[in-house]
Amino acid sequence: MSLYDDTVEVLRGYGDQDELRELYLAHLAAHPDGVWRSCGDGHVTASALVVDPERERVLLTLHGKIHKWLQMGGHCESGDRTLAGAALREATEESGIASLRLLRGGPVRLDRHLTPCAWHLDVQYAALAPAGAVETLSDESLDLRWFGYDEVAKVADASVVRLLEGTRALL
């Protein structure tokens, strides 16, 4: 199965945000290259909110280009076989935490937003950090920091807040 096929399957199985999900599926039907950065009309991206439920905190990255506190994530790459795998790869690369695992049940949310390169049709997951996880700043970030659940709304935009709310509901 290709990444494109996996993405369509994941979106068809996603049981929330019907209008946005259908927009994603229509975009992919019109753009066979819609999972790749090269699709100038917009492309699917994969992200994951790194969560430490035991300590009630999340790890956010200060994005190097956008200068906002965000969850880990980004473009799909040729080696990605699944959308979940792309989200986990991005979270691992950007957090430096090797033993993350995705929260079961598939994506937590969808979020469509305009970036300098194109529209991002982000499929957002949650990744659980192991006890004692130590983060490492990557070249893609200006900063990497843990925030308590109650601090997120003070530093991040509404999309990250909604992702946290959805994640906490699943925990």
Backbone hydrogen bonds, N-H to C=O, Kabsch-Sander energy under -0.5 kcal/mol:
donor,donor_aa,acceptor,acceptor_aa,energy
6,D,2,S,-2.6
7,T,3,L,-2.7
8,V,4,Y,-2.4
9,E,5,D,-2.4
10,V,6,D,-2.9
11,L,7,T,-2.6
12,R,8,V,-2.6
13,G,9,E,-1.7
14,Y,10,V,-0.7
14,Y,11,L,-0.7
21,R,17,Q,-2.9
22,E,18,D,-2.6
23,L,19,E,-1.8
24,Y,20,L,-2.4
25,L,21,R,-2.5
26,A,22,E,-2.5
27,H,23,L,-2.3
28,L,24,Y,-2.4
29,A,25,L,-2.3
30,A,26,A,-1.8
31,H,27,H,-1.4
34,G,31,H,-2.5
36,W,33,D,-2.2
39,C,36,W,-2.1
40,G,38,S,-1.1
42,G,39,C,-1.6
43,H,119,W,-2.2
44,V,34,G,-2.7
45,T,121,L,-1.5
46,A,74,G,-2.4
47,S,123,V,-2.2
48,A,72,M,-2.8
49,L,125,Y,-2.2
50,V,48,A,-0.7
50,V,59,L,-0.7
51,V,49,L,-0.5
51,V,127,A,-3.1
52,D,57,R,-3.0
55,R,52,D,-0.8
56,E,52,D,-0.5
56,E,53,P,-0.6
57,R,52,D,-1.5
58,V,147,F,-2.8
59,L,50,V,-2.4
60,L,58,V,-0.6
60,L,145,R,-2.7
61,T,70,L,-2.8
62,L,143,D,-2.7
63,H,61,T,-1.1
63,H,68,K,-2.6
64,G,140,E,-1.7
67,H,63,H,-1.7
69,W,155,V,-0.6
70,L,61,T,-2.7
70,L,68,K,-0.6
72,M,48,A,-1.4
74,G,46,A,-2.3
76,C,44,V,-0.6
80,D,77,E,-2.1
86,A,82,T,-1.9
87,A,83,L,-2.3
88,L,84,A,-2.5
89,R,85,G,-2.5
90,E,86,A,-2.6
91,A,87,A,-2.4
92,T,88,L,-2.4
93,E,89,R,-3.0
94,E,90,E,-2.6
95,S,91,A,-1.7
96,G,92,T,-2.2
98,A,96,G,-0.7
100,L,97,I,-0.7
101,R,128,L,-1.4
103,L,126,A,-3.0
106,G,103,L,-0.5
108,V,124,Q,-3.4
109,R,124,Q,-1.6
111,D,122,D,-2.2
113,H,111,D,-0.5
113,H,120,H,-2.0
115,T,118,A,-2.0
120,H,113,H,-3.2
121,L,43,H,-2.6
121,L,119,W,-0.5
122,D,111,D,-2.2
122,D,120,H,-1.0
123,V,45,T,-2.3
124,Q,109,R,-2.7
124,Q,122,D,-0.6
125,Y,47,S,-2.7
127,A,49,L,-2.7
128,L,101,R,-3.6
129,A,51,V,-3.1
133,A,130,P,-1.7
136,T,95,S,-3.0
141,S,138,S,-1.2
142,L,62,L,-3.2
143,D,62,L,-0.7
145,R,60,L,-2.4
147,F,58,V,-2.9
149,Y,56,E,-1.8
151,E,148,G,-2.1
152,V,148,G,-0.9
152,V,149,Y,-0.8
154,K,151,E,-1.2
155,V,151,E,-0.8
155,V,152,V,-1.2
156,A,152,V,-2.8
157,D,69,W,-0.6
161,V,157,D,-1.8
162,R,158,A,-2.7
163,L,159,S,-2.1
164,L,160,V,-2.5
165,E,161,V,-2.6
166,G,162,R,-2.6
167,T,163,L,-2.3
168,R,164,L,-2.9
169,A,165,E,-1.9
170,L,166,G,-1.2
171,L,167,T,-1.5
